[in-house]
Amino acid sequence: MALAASSNEELFLQAQEALQRDKYAKSSNASTASWLRTWETLHRAAYEDTDPPHPTFPLSVDAVNKIAALFKAGNYLSYENFIMRAKSEHMKLGGEQGLWTQDLANAYKETVRSVNRGAGAARQSRPVD
């Protein structure tokens, strides 16, 4: 079937469509869309006094830090899902704009660590005698 698809334009297009369609589970579409909407909402809040408006994408280290601070203030437990989705959107820009630089990688890692620090239930263990 694979070789048949390679030599038949219609089958090849169907195979490409199936590949794109199945990259993400249908059940995850609502979640990933929600993560992006929340990121965009907090971005607008972080830059509401900026004129002209600061674009959501491409991401910048400044934007990642400002938005992460809002996630931390909101006690979000799954910040990494949101920044992961924002990273994906950033990289879809392609070219120079969509480059994932070392500075952005560091901001990603550092903000995930910070937002997650202290989140969740405290550890419940008995003291050692």
All heavy atoms as an XYZ file, in Angstrom:
1011
protein
N       0.832     -1.200      0.000
C       0.000      0.000      0.000
C       0.871      1.257      0.000
O       0.531      2.241     -0.629
C      -0.929     -0.041      1.218
C      -1.945      1.046      1.241
S      -3.087      0.840     -0.129
C      -4.203      2.114      0.186
N       1.989      1.200      0.743
C       2.868      2.368      0.805
C       3.429      2.705     -0.567
O       3.447      3.874     -0.965
C       3.999      2.128      1.796
N       3.871      1.705     -1.289
C       4.416      1.955     -2.624
C       3.335      2.400     -3.593
O       3.584      3.236     -4.469
C       5.143      0.706     -3.139
C       6.423      0.342     -2.384
C       7.026     -0.940     -2.936
C       7.425      1.487     -2.439
N       2.134      1.870     -3.424
C       1.026      2.293     -4.269
C       0.717      3.769     -4.037
O       0.462      4.520     -4.982
C      -0.210      1.440     -3.998
N       0.768      4.204     -2.786
C       0.499      5.608     -2.460
C       1.579      6.512     -3.033
O       1.303      7.645     -3.429
C       0.392      5.792     -0.946
N       2.802      6.005     -3.090
C       3.889      6.838     -3.601
C       3.761      7.086     -5.106
O       4.274      8.081     -5.607
C       5.247      6.201     -3.290
O       5.451      5.045     -4.089
N       3.088      6.193     -5.801
C       2.986      6.342     -7.254
C       1.606      6.809     -7.714
O       1.371      6.947     -8.909
C       3.347      5.016     -7.940
O       2.450      4.007     -7.533
N       0.695      7.059     -6.762
C      -0.649      7.514     -7.107
C      -0.906      8.817     -6.356
O      -0.965      8.839     -5.131
C      -1.667      6.439     -6.703
C      -3.086      6.833     -7.030
O      -3.559      7.890     -6.622
N      -3.779      5.964     -7.759
N      -1.052      9.901     -7.105
C      -1.179     11.226     -6.485
C      -2.356     11.313     -5.512
O      -2.234     11.878     -4.424
C      -1.309     12.300     -7.570
C      -1.268     13.706     -7.001
C      -1.267     14.770     -8.084
O      -0.920     14.480     -9.248
O      -1.632     15.905     -7.749
N      -3.496     10.761     -5.870
C      -4.683     10.809     -5.008
C      -4.437     10.044     -3.703
O      -4.744     10.537     -2.618
C      -5.905     10.250     -5.725
C      -7.185     10.392     -4.903
C      -8.406      9.880     -5.650
O      -8.405      9.862     -6.890
O      -9.363      9.496     -4.953
N      -3.863      8.852     -3.806
C      -3.564      8.068     -2.601
C      -2.521      8.763     -1.736
O      -2.591      8.738     -0.507
C      -3.082      6.655     -2.979
C      -4.117      5.711     -3.552
C      -3.463      4.389     -3.979
C      -5.238      5.459     -2.553
N      -1.558      9.407     -2.406
C      -0.517     10.115     -1.662
C      -1.107     11.293     -0.899
O      -0.777     11.525      0.272
C       0.591     10.563     -2.610
C       1.806     11.086     -1.898
C       2.566     10.254     -1.088
C       2.196     12.406     -2.042
C       3.689     10.731     -0.432
C       3.314     12.891     -1.385
C       4.067     12.054     -0.577
N      -2.001     12.039     -1.509
C      -2.667     13.162     -0.831
C      -3.506     12.664      0.351
O      -3.526     13.285      1.418
C      -3.532     13.949     -1.810
C      -2.780     14.814     -2.810
C      -3.750     15.429     -3.818
C      -1.983     15.899     -2.102
N      -4.189     11.544      0.168
C      -4.975     10.959      1.261
C      -4.060     10.546      2.417
O      -4.402     10.743      3.582
C      -5.775      9.753      0.761
C      -6.923     10.111     -0.149
C      -7.595      8.882     -0.752
O      -7.218      7.754     -0.480
N      -8.605      9.115     -1.593
N      -2.923      9.986      2.077
C      -1.971      9.568      3.116
C      -1.445     10.782      3.874
O      -1.312     10.752      5.109
C      -0.816      8.787      2.494
N      -1.156     11.865      3.168
C      -0.679     13.083      3.820
C      -1.753     13.689      4.725
O      -1.460     14.145      5.834
C      -0.222     14.105      2.779
C       1.076     13.706      2.101
C       1.490     14.712      1.049
O       0.670     15.166      0.245
N       2.758     15.061      1.054
N      -2.990     13.698      4.259
C      -4.102     14.214      5.073
C      -4.281     13.374      6.334
O      -4.494     13.913      7.426
C      -5.391     14.240      4.259
C      -5.416     15.311      3.195
C      -6.611     15.184      2.261
O      -7.498     14.328      2.485
O      -6.648     15.952      1.277
N      -4.188     12.061      6.190
C      -4.321     11.172      7.342
C      -3.191     11.409      8.335
O      -3.405     11.414      9.553
C      -4.341      9.713      6.899
N      -1.995     11.638      7.834
C      -0.852     11.914      8.706
C      -1.102     13.184      9.522
O      -0.931     13.198     10.750
C       0.425     12.054      7.883
C       1.665     12.434      8.688
C       2.104     11.267      9.564
C       2.780     12.886      7.773
N      -1.517     14.254      8.849
C      -1.776     15.519      9.540
C      -2.923     15.378     10.542
O      -2.833     15.848     11.670
C      -2.085     16.628      8.532
C      -0.931     16.994      7.637
C       0.294     17.423      8.409
O       0.217     18.141      9.397
N       1.445     16.956      7.969
N      -3.986     14.725     10.135
C      -5.174     14.564     10.981
C      -4.847     13.790     12.261
O      -5.364     14.086     13.322
C      -6.261     13.846     10.177
C      -7.550     13.607     10.944
C      -8.554     12.792     10.126
N      -8.026     11.443      9.846
C      -7.815     10.954      8.631
N      -8.086     11.660      7.562
N      -7.334      9.730      8.464
N      -3.970     12.803     12.155
C      -3.708     11.924     13.287
C      -2.478     12.301     14.112
O      -2.072     11.563     15.005
C      -3.572     10.477     12.792
C      -4.876      9.954     12.221
O      -5.940     10.511     12.559
O      -4.827      8.992     11.426
N      -1.908     13.462     13.856
C      -0.761     13.890     14.666
C      -1.165     14.089     16.117
O      -0.366     13.897     17.015
C      -0.135     15.170     14.099
C       0.742     14.894     12.897
C       1.451     16.145     12.449
C       2.411     15.829     11.312
N       3.124     17.027     10.869
N      -2.391     14.501     16.329
C      -2.904     14.707     17.682
C      -4.233     13.972     17.800
O      -5.017     13.952     16.850
C      -3.110     16.197     17.984
C      -1.832     16.981     17.873
C      -1.548     17.718     16.731
C      -0.893     16.968     18.908
C      -0.363     18.432     16.619
C       0.293     17.677     18.795
C       0.548     18.404     17.648
O       1.722     19.099     17.547
N      -4.487     13.420     18.950
C      -5.758     12.734     19.189
C      -6.893     13.755     19.157
O      -6.737     14.886     19.635
C      -5.731     12.033     20.537
N      -8.011     13.358     18.598
C      -9.171     14.256     18.556
C      -9.559     14.716     19.952
O      -9.992     15.838     20.150
C     -10.349     13.566     17.875
C     -10.185     13.405     16.395
C     -11.374     12.711     15.762
C     -11.107     12.469     14.292
N     -12.140     11.682     13.663
N      -9.363     13.839     20.928
C      -9.733     14.178     22.308
C      -8.833     15.268     22.897
O      -9.195     15.882     23.893
C      -9.671     12.926     23.186
O      -8.361     12.389     23.184
N      -7.685     15.529     22.288
C      -6.782     16.557     22.831
C      -6.996     17.924     22.195
O      -6.444     18.915     22.679
C      -5.321     16.124     22.652
O      -4.962     16.181     21.281
N      -7.772     18.001     21.133
C      -7.946     19.274     20.424
C      -8.521     20.371     21.309
O      -8.058     21.507     21.276
C      -8.818     19.090     19.184
C      -8.111     18.313     18.101
O      -6.893     18.198     18.098
N      -8.875     17.769     17.182
N      -9.514     20.053     22.110
C     -10.124     21.072     22.973
C      -9.126     21.565     24.014
O      -9.044     22.766     24.284
C     -11.368     20.512     23.649
N      -8.364     20.658     24.590
C      -7.374     21.048     25.611
C      -6.302     21.953     25.030
O      -5.990     23.004     25.604
C      -6.704     19.813     26.208
O      -7.632     19.029     26.883
N      -5.739     21.552     23.895
C      -4.659     22.361     23.326
C      -5.166     23.721     22.864
O      -4.459     24.718     22.990
C      -3.950     21.611     22.177
O      -4.903     21.280     21.171
C      -3.258     20.364     22.669
N      -6.391     23.784     22.375
C      -6.974     25.075     21.990
C      -7.181     25.951     23.229
O      -6.926     27.148     23.194
C      -8.292     24.863     21.256
N      -7.606     25.339     24.317
C      -7.811     26.070     25.562
C      -6.493     26.601     26.114
O      -6.430     27.731     26.604
C      -8.487     25.167     26.588
O      -8.594     25.811     27.828
N      -5.448     25.793     26.035
C      -4.131     26.239     26.522
C      -3.672     27.467     25.750
O      -3.161     28.428     26.336
C      -3.091     25.140     26.394
C      -3.341     23.927     27.233
C      -4.049     23.854     28.407
C      -2.917     22.592     26.963
N      -4.076     22.571     28.868
C      -3.385     21.776     28.006
C      -2.186     22.015     25.938
C      -3.133     20.406     28.052
C      -1.933     20.653     25.984
C      -2.402     19.866     27.032
N      -3.870     27.456     24.442
C      -3.450     28.587     23.619
C      -4.293     29.825     23.925
O      -3.755     30.929     24.041
C      -3.522     28.235     22.135
C      -3.015     29.305     21.178
C      -1.557     29.663     21.468
C      -3.180     28.843     19.737
N      -5.605     29.656     24.079
C      -6.467     30.808     24.410
C      -6.057     31.431     25.742
O      -6.026     32.659     25.880
C      -7.935     30.383     24.457
C      -8.592     30.265     23.099
C     -10.114     30.143     23.196
N     -10.555     29.098     24.115
C     -10.727     27.823     23.797
N     -10.485     27.424     22.556
N     -11.133     26.941     24.682
N      -5.746     30.591     26.729
C      -5.336     31.114     28.037
C      -4.017     31.865     27.908
O      -3.850     32.949     28.480
C      -5.217     29.976     29.061
O      -6.490     29.335     29.169
C      -4.789     30.491     30.420
N      -3.063     31.303     27.156
C      -1.780     31.987     26.947
C      -2.016     33.356     26.305
O      -1.460     34.361     26.744
C      -0.865     31.131     26.060
C       0.496     31.738     25.906
C       0.889     32.647     24.968
C       1.635     31.501     26.737
N       2.201     32.988     25.162
C       2.687     32.295     26.239
C       1.862     30.686     27.843
C       3.952     32.305     26.810
C       3.130     30.696     28.410
C       4.161     31.493     27.908
N      -2.864     33.397     25.281
C      -3.157     34.653     24.589
C      -3.844     35.660     25.512
O      -3.551     36.861     25.472
C      -4.001     34.387     23.350
C      -3.237     33.643     22.260
C      -4.107     33.118     21.142
O      -5.333     32.925     21.349
O      -3.561     32.883     20.044
N      -4.744     35.182     26.362
C      -5.441     36.057     27.312
C      -4.453     36.677     28.291
O      -4.497     37.887     28.557
C      -6.526     35.271     28.080
O      -7.494     34.805     27.142
C      -7.195     36.125     29.139
N      -3.560     35.860     28.832
C      -2.577     36.378     29.787
C      -1.552     37.267     29.093
O      -1.065     38.232     29.692
C      -1.911     35.237     30.547
C      -2.848     34.482     31.492
C      -2.112     33.367     32.225
C      -3.522     35.422     32.493
N      -1.255     36.980     27.850
C      -0.359     37.856     27.085
C      -0.983     39.246     26.943
O      -0.330     40.255     27.170
C      -0.074     37.269     25.700
C       0.812     38.142     24.872
N       0.326     39.164     24.101
C       2.158     38.150     24.720
C       1.339     39.768     23.503
N       2.451     39.169     23.860
N      -2.265     39.288     26.574
C      -2.948     40.579     26.453
C      -2.946     41.318     27.791
O      -2.731     42.529     27.835
C      -4.380     40.393     25.944
C      -4.461     40.134     24.452
C      -5.892     40.198     23.930
N      -6.787     39.230     24.558
C      -6.904     37.970     24.177
N      -6.197     37.510     23.169
N      -7.744     37.159     24.805
N      -3.149     40.580     28.886
C      -3.150     41.209     30.211
C      -1.761     41.755     30.555
O      -1.641     42.851     31.120
C      -3.603     40.200     31.267
N      -0.724     41.018     30.211
C       0.643     41.437     30.529
C       1.055     42.674     29.737
O       1.863     43.470     30.203
C       1.616     40.290     30.257
N       0.503     42.827     28.565
C       0.894     43.933     27.680
C      -0.251     44.899     27.397
O      -0.229     45.610     26.396
C       1.433     43.373     26.353
C       2.785     42.731     26.506
C       2.905     41.347     26.632
C       3.936     43.504     26.539
C       4.144     40.748     26.773
C       5.183     42.919     26.674
C       5.284     41.545     26.795
O       6.519     40.953     26.944
N      -1.236     44.973     28.294
C      -2.417     45.795     28.022
C      -2.106     47.275     27.876
O      -2.830     47.994     27.202
C      -3.485     45.566     29.092
C      -3.111     46.042     30.469
C      -4.175     45.694     31.493
O      -5.290     45.326     31.098
O      -3.864     45.788     32.681
N      -1.025     47.743     28.488
C      -0.687     49.164     28.402
C       0.323     49.470     27.307
O       0.844     50.582     27.241
C      -0.144     49.654     29.753
C      -1.207     49.591     30.843
O      -2.402     49.748     30.526
O      -0.837     49.364     32.020
N       0.613     48.510     26.466
C       1.607     48.679     25.405
C       0.936     49.216     24.149
O      -0.066     48.683     23.700
C       2.284     47.327     25.092
O       2.816     46.796     26.289
C       3.400     47.499     24.092
N       1.510     50.293     23.628
C       0.979     50.875     22.392
C       2.142     51.108     21.444
O       3.062     51.845     21.799
C       0.260     52.185     22.693
C      -0.506     52.713     21.497
O      -0.959     51.896     20.679
O      -0.625     53.952     21.375
N       2.189     50.480     20.291
C       1.185     49.575     19.742
C       1.185     48.244     20.483
O       2.159     47.926     21.187
C       1.625     49.392     18.282
C       3.087     49.619     18.304
C       3.341     50.631     19.393
N       0.126     47.459     20.316
C       0.037     46.177     21.022
C       1.233     45.273     20.720
O       1.700     45.208     19.589
C      -1.254     45.558     20.485
C      -2.034     46.707     19.950
C      -1.032     47.721     19.478
N       1.721     44.614     21.727
C       2.838     43.685     21.591
C       2.300     42.384     20.996
O       1.344     41.817     21.519
C       3.441     43.426     22.978
C       4.697     42.634     22.960
N       4.704     41.264     22.924
C       5.984     43.015     22.967
C       5.944     40.834     22.923
N       6.746     41.874     22.951
N       2.886     41.879     19.906
C       2.371     40.651     19.291
C       2.581     39.441     20.208
O       3.582     39.347     20.915
C       3.184     40.516     18.006
C       4.435     41.285     18.254
C       4.065     42.385     19.209
N       1.625     38.518     20.186
C       1.727     37.304     20.989
C       2.846     36.415     20.476
O       3.591     35.825     21.252
C       0.392     36.539     20.969
O      -0.659     37.426     21.343
C       0.417     35.369     21.927
N       2.967     36.332     19.157
C       4.003     35.513     18.537
C       4.716     36.335     17.488
O       4.096     37.149     16.830
C       3.374     34.259     17.907
C       2.705     33.389     18.934
C       1.334     33.405     19.065
C       3.449     32.588     19.789
C       0.703     32.631     20.027
C       2.832     31.808     20.749
C       1.457     31.836     20.872
N       6.024     36.162     17.352
C       6.865     35.169     17.999
C       7.068     35.501     19.476
O       6.942     36.653     19.897
C       8.184     35.256     17.228
C       8.221     36.649     16.690
C       6.793     37.023     16.425
N       7.369     34.470     20.246
C       7.641     34.639     21.666
C       8.951     35.392     21.858
O       9.835     35.354     21.009
C       7.756     33.272     22.349
C       6.500     32.424     22.420
C       6.828     31.051     23.003
C       5.424     33.106     23.243
N       9.034     36.048     22.992
C      10.287     36.676     23.407
C      10.539     36.256     24.848
O       9.617     35.824     25.553
C      10.183     38.200     23.315
O       9.241     38.680     24.266
N      11.774     36.381     25.290
C      12.108     36.041     26.675
C      11.307     36.927     27.624
O      10.788     36.451     28.634
C      13.628     36.166     26.913
C      13.970     36.020     28.387
C      14.385     35.135     26.082
N      11.189     38.207     27.289
C      10.415     39.128     28.118
C       8.967     38.662     28.254
O       8.408     38.634     29.354
C      10.461     40.534     27.508
C       9.659     41.540     28.310
O      10.047     41.834     29.460
O       8.628     42.030     27.784
N       8.358     38.276     27.138
C       6.959     37.821     27.167
C       6.821     36.545     27.978
O       5.893     36.416     28.786
C       6.446     37.615     25.747
N       7.728     35.594     27.784
C       7.661     34.337     28.540
C       7.727     34.627     30.037
O       6.933     34.086     30.813
C       8.780     33.362     28.105
C       8.896     32.184     29.064
C       8.536     32.870     26.682
N       8.629     35.510     30.454
C       8.757     35.827     31.872
C       7.526     36.544     32.420
O       7.049     36.224     33.518
C      10.022     36.647     32.115
C      11.268     35.801     32.085
O      11.354     34.777     32.759
N      12.228     36.212     31.293
N       6.997     37.507     31.671
C       5.819     38.239     32.140
C       4.601     37.322     32.251
O       3.861     37.370     33.230
C       5.508     39.409     31.205
C       6.453     40.568     31.370
C       6.069     41.719     30.463
C       6.984     42.899     30.742
N       6.641     44.066     29.929
N       4.396     36.497     31.232
C       3.231     35.614     31.239
C       3.377     34.546     32.305
O       2.418     34.211     33.006
C       3.010     35.025     29.828
C       2.684     36.165     28.854
C       1.913     33.981     29.833
C       2.817     35.795     27.396
N       4.586     34.021     32.480
C       4.834     33.019     33.531
C       4.537     33.599     34.911
O       3.996     32.905     35.777
C       6.270     32.520     33.457
N       4.860     34.865     35.115
C       4.573     35.499     36.407
C       3.070     35.506     36.678
O       2.631     35.296     37.822
C       5.129     36.918     36.428
N       2.271     35.716     35.630
C       0.815     35.696     35.805
C       0.312     34.287     36.101
O      -0.587     34.106     36.916
C       0.128     36.284     34.572
C       0.437     37.762     34.287
C      -0.247     38.220     33.009
C       0.048     38.641     35.467
N       0.895     33.278     35.433
C       0.532     31.891     35.736
C       0.882     31.562     37.184
O       0.112     30.917     37.879
C       1.249     30.912     34.793
C       0.560     30.698     33.483
C       0.982     31.355     32.333
C      -0.510     29.825     33.380
C       0.348     31.145     31.114
C      -1.151     29.600     32.166
C      -0.715     30.272     31.037
N       2.043     32.030     37.637
C       2.461     31.773     39.015
C       1.512     32.461     39.993
O       1.097     31.861     40.987
C       3.896     32.242     39.239
C       4.465     31.833     40.591
C       5.961     32.047     40.626
C       6.554     31.632     41.934
N       6.762     30.189     42.049
N       1.136     33.688     39.681
C       0.194     34.413     40.541
C      -1.150     33.699     40.609
O      -1.834     33.741     41.634
C       0.012     35.842     40.034
N      -1.517     33.022     39.524
C      -2.781     32.301     39.474
C      -2.704     30.888     40.026
O      -3.682     30.151     39.978
N      -1.529     30.499     40.526
C      -1.319     29.155     41.100
C      -1.675     28.037     40.124
O      -2.270     27.032     40.508
C      -2.102     28.983     42.402
C      -1.590     29.893     43.488
O      -0.386     29.996     43.707
N      -2.497     30.583     44.157
N      -1.316     28.220     38.867
C      -1.558     27.178     37.871
C      -0.649     25.979     38.160
O       0.534     26.144     38.407
C      -1.274     27.692     36.462
C      -2.403     28.504     35.882
C      -2.625     29.809     36.276
C      -3.249     27.949     34.930
C      -3.654     30.560     35.731
C      -4.280     28.686     34.380
C      -4.476     29.991     34.790
O      -5.498     30.721     34.251
N      -1.214     24.788     38.107
C      -0.444     23.575     38.376
C       0.096     22.939     37.098
O       0.943     22.062     37.159
C      -1.305     22.556     39.139
C      -1.787     23.003     40.512
C      -2.672     21.931     41.123
C      -0.613     23.310     41.428
N      -0.386     23.370     35.949
C       0.013     22.730     34.697
C       0.578     23.756     33.713
O       0.331     23.675     32.508
C      -1.173     22.001     34.083
O      -2.249     22.896     33.893
N       1.353     24.688     34.208
C       1.944     25.737     33.365
C       2.699     25.162     32.169
O       2.638     25.704     31.067
C       2.870     26.622     34.210
C       3.762     27.520     33.406
C       3.239     28.610     32.715
C       5.131     27.282     33.304
C       4.055     29.447     31.965
C       5.948     28.107     32.559
C       5.417     29.190     31.891
O       6.220     30.003     31.142
N       3.373     24.043     32.370
C       4.172     23.492     31.280
C       3.318     23.159     30.051
O       3.766     23.298     28.919
C       4.965     22.267     31.723
C       5.989     21.848     30.691
C       7.042     20.908     31.210
O       6.897     20.389     32.336
O       8.019     20.692     30.474
N       2.076     22.754     30.248
C       1.186     22.502     29.116
C       0.959     23.771     28.299
O       0.922     23.742     27.069
C      -0.165     21.972     29.586
C      -0.084     20.593     30.173
O       0.808     19.820     29.868
N      -1.021     20.274     31.043
N       0.810     24.884     28.987
C       0.527     26.155     28.321
C       1.739     26.654     27.536
O       1.613     27.069     26.385
C       0.095     27.207     29.353
C      -1.195     26.864     30.033
C      -1.196     26.136     31.215
C      -2.413     27.267     29.506
C      -2.384     25.811     31.857
C      -3.611     26.953     30.146
C      -3.589     26.219     31.316
N       2.914     26.614     28.167
C       4.104     27.113     27.470
C       4.508     26.161     26.350
O       5.008     26.587     25.312
C       5.271     27.423     28.426
C       6.348     28.211     27.675
C       5.808     26.171     29.085
C       7.422     28.808     28.528
N       4.258     24.869     26.533
C       4.537     23.902     25.479
C       3.682     24.228     24.246
O       4.163     24.203     23.110
C       4.244     22.481     25.969
C       4.415     21.401     24.929
S       3.942     19.775     25.549
C       2.214     20.035     25.959
N       2.426     24.565     24.476
C       1.522     24.915     23.362
C       1.956     26.224     22.709
O       1.930     26.355     21.481
C       0.086     25.019     23.886
C      -0.940     25.336     22.824
C      -0.977     24.249     21.742
N      -1.916     24.594     20.702
C      -1.614     25.307     19.621
N      -0.384     25.733     19.421
N      -2.529     25.594     18.722
N       2.382     27.193     23.526
C       2.863     28.466     22.986
C       4.140     28.253     22.171
O       4.313     28.856     21.103
C       3.100     29.460     24.113
N       5.018     27.386     22.644
C       6.248     27.067     21.901
C       5.899     26.480     20.544
O       6.489     26.853     19.523
C       7.111     26.086     22.692
C       8.342     25.630     21.952
C       9.125     24.580     22.739
C      10.306     24.068     21.941
N      11.054     23.019     22.658
N       4.947     25.579     20.515
C       4.532     24.960     19.260
C       4.019     26.012     18.282
O       4.362     25.997     17.091
C       3.446     23.917     19.542
O       2.958     23.374     18.357
N       3.216     26.929     18.775
C       2.670     27.997     17.919
C       3.800     28.897     17.414
O       3.823     29.297     16.248
C       1.639     28.803     18.705
C       0.698     29.588     17.867
C      -0.244     28.731     17.027
O      -0.489     27.554     17.348
O      -0.743     29.264     16.011
N       4.740     29.210     18.283
C       5.903     30.024     17.918
C       6.684     29.365     16.784
O       7.023     30.002     15.787
C       6.804     30.198     19.159
C       8.141     30.792     18.865
N       8.371     32.144     18.888
C       9.329     30.207     18.554
C       9.650     32.378     18.597
N      10.243     31.207     18.392
N       6.948     28.075     16.920
C       7.761     27.361     15.947
C       7.045     27.181     14.612
O       7.690     27.047     13.573
C       8.222     26.029     16.527
C       9.191     26.241     17.694
S       9.736     24.732     18.471
C      10.896     24.153     17.223
N       5.727     27.223     14.618
C       4.958     27.129     13.359
C       5.205     28.329     12.453
O       4.954     28.264     11.250
C       3.455     27.034     13.647
C       3.000     25.687     14.109
C       1.494     25.696     14.336
C       1.002     24.401     14.908
N      -0.446     24.448     15.187
N       5.707     29.432     13.024
C       5.985     30.617     12.214
C       7.069     30.324     11.183
O       7.101     30.938     10.123
C       6.420     31.787     13.094
C       5.381     32.347     14.054
C       6.011     33.383     14.966
C       4.212     32.945     13.287
N       7.968     29.412     11.525
C       9.042     29.052     10.614
C      10.051     30.172     10.445
O       9.902     31.269     10.988
N      11.073     29.881      9.696
C      12.102     30.875      9.409
C      12.729     31.453     10.663
O      12.767     30.825     11.725
N      13.243     32.656     10.524
C      13.893     33.346     11.649
C      12.930     33.566     12.811
O      13.305     33.436     13.963
C      14.453     34.701     11.186
C      15.647     34.605     10.281
C      16.905     34.178     11.020
O      17.117     34.630     12.154
O      17.666     33.381     10.439
N      11.677     33.905     12.498
C      10.706     34.179     13.558
C      10.411     32.958     14.401
O      10.147     33.078     15.579
C       9.396     34.704     12.975
C       9.459     36.113     12.492
C       8.077     36.625     12.167
O       7.251     35.903     11.631
N       7.821     37.875     12.498
N      10.418     31.788     13.793
C      10.046     30.573     14.507
C      11.200     29.837     15.146
O      11.012     28.745     15.682
N      12.397     30.424     15.104
C      13.544     29.755     15.723
C      13.350     29.643     17.230
O      12.892     30.583     17.884
C      14.833     30.531     15.456
C      15.413     30.439     14.059
C      16.668     31.296     13.960
C      15.727     29.000     13.684
N      13.708     28.488     17.762
C      13.661     28.284     19.210
C      15.089     28.463     19.701
O      15.917     27.565     19.631
C      13.109     26.894     19.558
C      12.800     26.771     21.005
C      13.449     26.003     21.919
C      11.769     27.452     21.723
N      12.898     26.166     23.151
C      11.848     27.051     23.065
C      10.785     28.373     21.355
C      10.992     27.528     24.046
C       9.937     28.845     22.338
C      10.041     28.423     23.653
N      15.390     29.668     20.180
C      16.756     30.027     20.559
C      17.114     29.452     21.924
O      16.237     29.026     22.692
C      16.908     31.554     20.612
O      16.071     32.054     21.672
C      16.518     32.211     19.284
N      18.395     29.493     22.224
C      18.856     29.036     23.539
C      18.276     29.917     24.639
O      17.935     29.436     25.714
C      20.386     29.026     23.602
C      20.927     28.380     24.850
C      20.532     26.918     24.974
O      20.684     26.147     24.030
N      20.012     26.523     26.119
N      18.144     31.220     24.370
C      17.547     32.124     25.366
C      16.103     31.735     25.664
O      15.674     31.745     26.826
C      17.605     33.572     24.890
C      19.016     34.145     24.912
O      19.882     33.593     25.622
O      19.243     35.144     24.202
N      15.339     31.402     24.624
C      13.956     30.965     24.842
C      13.917     29.618     25.561
O      13.081     29.412     26.444
C      13.199     30.877     23.517
C      12.762     32.201     22.907
C      12.233     31.988     21.484
C      11.715     32.878     23.768
N      14.823     28.718     25.208
C      14.880     27.412     25.878
C      15.177     27.584     27.365
O      14.562     26.922     28.215
C      15.926     26.517     25.219
N      16.079     28.496     27.692
C      16.393     28.758     29.098
C      15.206     29.381     29.825
O      14.891     28.997     30.956
C      17.616     29.664     29.221
C      18.898     28.971     28.851
O      18.984     27.743     28.848
N      19.906     29.749     28.512
N      14.544     30.339     29.177
C      13.373     30.968     29.795
C      12.280     29.933     30.025
O      11.624     29.932     31.075
C      12.858     32.110     28.918
N      12.082     29.041     29.074
C      11.092     27.958     29.191
C      11.397     27.128     30.435
O      10.547     26.943     31.303
C      11.176     27.106     27.927
C      10.216     25.941     27.826
C       9.201     25.962     26.889
C      10.334     24.806     28.612
C       8.323     24.891     26.733
C       9.474     23.735     28.479
C       8.475     23.775     27.548
O       7.608     22.716     27.410
N      12.622     26.633     30.513
C      13.017     25.745     31.605
C      12.933     26.460     32.966
O      12.410     25.903     33.935
C      14.439     25.240     31.361
C      14.942     24.249     32.372
C      16.270     23.634     31.960
C      17.354     24.679     31.914
N      18.697     24.116     31.696
N      13.429     27.690     33.020
C      13.442     28.428     34.282
C      12.044     28.799     34.756
O      11.751     28.737     35.945
C      14.308     29.682     34.136
C      15.781     29.359     33.978
C      16.620     30.550     33.553
O      16.041     31.622     33.208
O      17.855     30.410     33.542
N      11.159     29.181     33.826
C       9.811     29.560     34.243
C       9.001     28.340     34.665
O       8.216     28.425     35.609
C       9.063     30.360     33.157
O       8.974     29.602     31.953
C       9.754     31.696     32.892
N       9.197     27.213     33.993
C       8.509     25.986     34.418
C       8.931     25.639     35.842
O       8.101     25.340     36.705
C       8.793     24.809     33.454
C       8.349     23.481     34.052
C       8.116     25.046     32.121
N      10.229     25.711     36.091
C      10.737     25.393     37.426
C      10.149     26.353     38.472
O       9.713     25.939     39.535
C      12.266     25.452     37.415
C      12.908     24.980     38.683
C      14.422     24.865     38.574
N      15.063     26.058     38.043
C      15.818     26.078     36.943
N      16.027     24.984     36.248
N      16.376     27.203     36.537
N      10.122     27.635     38.154
C       9.623     28.623     39.108
C       8.122     28.506     39.355
O       7.673     28.524     40.499
C       9.943     30.035     38.624
O       9.418     30.993     39.515
N       7.350     28.400     38.268
C       5.888     28.324     38.428
C       5.507     27.067     39.204
O       4.596     27.093     40.034
C       5.173     28.385     37.059
C       3.680     28.139     37.204
C       5.420     29.741     36.387
N       6.225     25.978     38.971
C       5.908     24.723     39.661
C       6.391     24.684     41.108
O       5.863     23.907     41.901
C       6.512     23.534     38.903
C       5.801     23.258     37.606
O       4.686     23.711     37.385
N       6.445     22.528     36.733
N       7.372     25.526     41.443
C       7.912     25.500     42.799
C       6.844     25.932     43.795
O       6.221     26.960     43.668
C       9.123     26.416     42.918
C       9.757     26.346     44.308
C      11.156     26.908     44.350
N      12.057     25.954     43.705
C      12.854     26.247     42.679
N      12.866     27.450     42.181
N      13.638     25.333     42.158
N       6.603     25.083     44.773
C       5.630     25.387     45.809
C       4.195     25.078     45.422
O       3.290     25.231     46.223
N       3.983     24.647     44.184
C       2.622     24.321     43.748
C       2.266     22.918     44.212
O       3.127     22.075     44.418
C       2.519     24.400     42.228
N       1.030     22.676     44.388
C       0.579     21.349     44.784
C       0.545     21.189     46.290
O       0.893     22.091     47.048
N       0.142     20.025     46.698
C       0.011     19.752     48.129
C       1.382     19.613     48.778
O       2.336     19.142     48.158
C      -0.785     18.463     48.332
N       1.463     20.015     50.022
C       2.696     19.840     50.772
C       2.914     18.356     51.015
O       1.970     17.578     51.103
C       2.619     20.588     52.099
N       4.151     17.990     51.164
C       4.462     16.585     51.398
C       3.989     16.206     52.794
O       4.277     16.898     53.771
C       5.962     16.369     51.269
C       6.330     14.932     51.446
C       7.775     14.716     51.179
N       8.095     13.335     51.510
C       9.282     12.854     51.562
N      10.297     13.645     51.278
N       9.491     11.617     51.878
N       3.283     15.118     52.871
C       2.750     14.646     54.151
C       3.516     13.398     54.575
O       3.300     12.319     54.046
C       1.263     14.306     54.014
C       0.410     15.479     53.577
C       0.354     16.566     54.630
O       0.207     16.308     55.806
N       0.507     17.799     54.178
N       4.438     13.562     55.482
C       5.169     12.407     55.990
C       5.420     12.591     57.470
O       5.454     13.690     57.988
C       6.495     12.224     55.256
O       7.288     13.376     55.365
N       5.562     11.467     58.143
C       5.792     11.517     59.590
C       7.240     11.864     59.877
O       8.134     11.433     59.157
C       5.489     10.159     60.186
C       4.034      9.796     60.115
C       3.841      8.423     60.688
N       2.440      8.080     60.587
C       1.779      7.487     61.535
N       2.374      7.115     62.634
N       0.499      7.222     61.376
N       7.473     12.612     60.919
C       8.850     12.910     61.281
C       9.564     11.635     61.753
O       8.937     10.727     62.296
C       8.722     13.928     62.412
C       7.336     13.822     62.894
C       6.513     13.247     61.781
N      10.841     11.605     61.524
C      11.654     10.468     61.956
C      11.998     10.668     63.426
O      12.345     11.770     63.866
C      12.940     10.377     61.104
C      13.841      9.272     61.576
C      12.586     10.213     59.651
N      11.908      9.587     64.206
C      12.279      9.677     65.636
C      13.761      9.893     65.789
O      14.579      9.373     65.095
C      11.889      8.376     66.361
C      10.388      8.279     66.529
O       9.720      9.326     66.518
O       9.910      7.146     66.635
